[in-house]
Amino acid sequence: MDYRGFVAGVTAYFPVFAEGALLHLGDGHALQGDGEIAGTGLEISMAVKFEVRVLKGGRTRWPRGETPDCIFTVGNARPLDQALQHATTEMLRWLTDGYGMTMQEASQLLGQAVEYDVANVYNPAYSMVCKISKRLLPDVTAI
């Protein structure tokens, strides 16, 4: 799930599907273009400080990220359109469950203001990112 948007200061949300699941951090990049089309970014070692909190009862099915300016979701699949569908479906879920929008409101918002990033097209499964600006979202505390 190489995505250049997972940087210092991002709050990341990952679904957990198994009790006792483990977390792996790695594959740090000093630089990476969209899609990681050469098969690798500029690989570096990392010194990382992070905090893990378990948020029970969430409906997150795909990775999510939050910056001061936007929220984003990541879908991973092959073919590429399936990865886009996963990312979009997860964003719709976040907007309806977390921000109180109806499905129609969330769909209209995405139809007018969504941004997509191609995160990875090199690995066996592709990664697409669905992103929306926070300035367009209701002022609520969401997960």
C-alpha positions as CSV (number, residue, x, y, z in Angstrom):
1,M,0.0,0.0,0.0
2,D,2.7,2.5,-1.0
3,Y,1.1,5.9,-1.0
4,R,3.1,9.1,-0.8
5,G,0.2,10.7,1.2
6,F,1.1,8.7,4.3
7,V,3.6,11.1,5.7
8,A,4.5,12.6,9.1
9,G,1.5,14.0,10.8
10,V,-1.2,12.0,9.0
11,T,-3.7,10.1,11.2
12,A,-4.1,6.7,9.7
13,Y,-6.9,4.3,10.3
14,F,-6.5,0.6,9.5
15,P,-9.2,-2.1,9.7
16,V,-8.4,-5.1,11.9
17,F,-10.1,-8.4,10.9
18,A,-8.4,-10.8,13.3
19,E,-7.9,-10.9,17.0
20,G,-4.2,-10.6,17.8
21,A,-3.4,-9.0,14.5
22,L,0.0,-7.5,14.1
23,L,1.1,-4.1,12.6
24,H,4.1,-3.7,10.3
25,L,5.7,-0.4,9.3
26,G,8.3,-0.4,6.6
27,D,9.2,0.5,3.0
28,G,10.1,4.1,3.7
29,H,10.5,6.4,0.7
30,A,12.4,9.7,0.6
31,L,10.5,10.3,-2.7
32,Q,7.9,8.4,-4.7
33,G,6.0,9.4,-7.8
34,D,2.3,8.7,-8.4
35,G,1.8,5.0,-9.1
36,E,5.3,3.9,-8.1
37,I,5.6,2.9,-11.8
38,A,9.3,2.1,-11.7
39,G,8.6,-0.6,-9.1
40,T,10.2,1.4,-6.2
41,G,10.4,4.8,-4.7
42,L,13.6,6.2,-3.4
43,E,14.0,3.7,-0.5
44,I,15.3,4.8,2.9
45,S,15.5,3.6,6.4
46,M,13.1,5.2,8.9
47,A,13.1,6.3,12.5
48,V,9.4,6.4,13.3
49,K,7.5,7.4,16.4
50,F,3.8,6.5,16.4
51,E,0.9,5.8,18.7
52,V,-1.6,3.0,18.3
53,R,-5.1,3.1,19.6
54,V,-7.8,0.5,19.0
55,L,-11.2,2.0,18.0
56,K,-13.7,-0.7,18.6
57,G,-16.9,-1.0,16.7
58,G,-15.8,0.9,13.6
59,R,-17.0,0.0,10.2
60,T,-13.7,0.7,8.5
61,R,-13.0,-1.9,5.8
62,W,-10.2,-0.2,3.9
63,P,-7.3,2.1,5.1
64,R,-8.2,5.7,5.8
65,G,-6.1,8.8,6.3
66,E,-6.6,12.3,7.7
67,T,-4.5,15.4,7.3
68,P,-5.3,19.0,8.4
69,D,-6.7,19.6,4.9
70,C,-8.3,16.4,3.7
71,I,-9.5,12.9,4.3
72,F,-8.7,10.0,2.1
73,T,-9.4,6.3,1.7
74,V,-7.3,3.6,0.0
75,G,-8.5,0.7,-2.1
76,N,-6.3,-2.1,-3.1
77,A,-7.2,-4.7,-5.8
78,R,-6.6,-5.8,-9.4
79,P,-7.8,-4.6,-11.9
80,L,-7.3,-0.9,-11.2
81,D,-11.0,0.0,-11.5
82,Q,-11.8,-2.4,-8.6
83,A,-9.2,-0.6,-6.4
84,L,-11.0,2.7,-7.3
85,Q,-14.3,1.2,-6.4
86,H,-13.0,0.0,-3.0
87,A,-11.6,3.4,-2.2
88,T,-14.8,5.2,-3.3
89,T,-17.1,2.8,-1.4
90,E,-15.0,3.4,1.8
91,M,-15.2,7.1,1.3
92,L,-18.9,7.0,1.0
93,R,-19.1,4.9,4.2
94,W,-16.9,7.5,6.0
95,L,-19.0,10.4,4.8
96,T,-22.3,8.7,5.8
97,D,-21.3,7.1,9.0
98,G,-18.8,9.7,10.2
99,Y,-20.1,12.9,8.8
100,G,-23.9,12.2,8.9
101,M,-24.4,12.7,5.2
102,T,-27.1,10.8,3.3
103,M,-25.8,8.5,0.6
104,Q,-27.3,11.0,-2.0
105,E,-25.4,13.9,-0.4
106,A,-22.2,12.0,-0.2
107,S,-22.5,10.8,-3.8
108,Q,-23.2,14.3,-5.0
109,L,-20.2,15.7,-3.0
110,L,-17.9,13.1,-4.5
111,G,-19.3,13.7,-8.0
112,Q,-18.4,17.3,-7.8
113,A,-15.2,17.4,-5.7
114,V,-13.5,14.1,-5.4
115,E,-9.8,13.8,-6.2
116,Y,-8.2,10.4,-7.1
117,D,-4.5,9.5,-6.8
118,V,-3.0,6.4,-8.3
119,A,-0.9,5.2,-5.4
120,N,0.6,2.0,-6.9
121,V,0.4,0.1,-10.2
122,Y,3.5,-1.9,-9.8
123,N,2.7,-4.5,-7.2
124,P,0.4,-7.5,-7.9
125,A,-2.6,-5.5,-6.6
126,Y,-3.1,-1.8,-7.5
127,S,-3.8,1.0,-5.0
128,M,-6.2,3.9,-5.6
129,V,-6.8,6.8,-3.3
130,C,-10.1,8.7,-3.0
131,K,-9.6,12.2,-1.4
132,I,-11.9,15.0,-0.4
133,S,-11.1,18.4,1.0
134,K,-12.1,19.0,4.6
135,R,-13.3,22.5,3.8
136,L,-16.3,20.8,2.0
137,L,-17.2,18.7,5.0
138,P,-19.7,19.3,7.9
139,D,-17.9,20.4,11.1
140,V,-18.2,17.2,13.1
141,T,-15.8,14.8,14.9
142,A,-15.7,11.8,12.7
143,I,-13.8,8.5,12.5
